[in-house]
């Protein structure tokens, strides 16, 4: 088994061909981005935070810690949503694509760290 590597990238960035398996992890498709340009394995809407949690967070860094806790609880309750990412990561590099402007405070950061912990325990 290869070393699992999960990375994140903004859907609006120039994406090279070395990103491994790509998953879009936003509930909504990034505005103005063509589907062909992302070259995603899958669009995993259900792995994104719930609409209620996303609206509450509103990309406010002051709410980051609580957002992280609540989102991890949602992930704990829905392992089928993130299992395709774990399965792909067991075979090589995975890139989680997100649309948010803030590169440090978004669901892909939380998801990457959450899945890294899951993979470390297996």
Secondary structure by P-SEA (a helix, b strand, c coil): cccbbbbbbbccccccccccccccccccccccccccccccccccccccccaaaaaaacccccaaaaaaaaaaaaaaaccccaaaaaaaaaacbbbbbbccccccccaaaaaaaaaaaaaaac
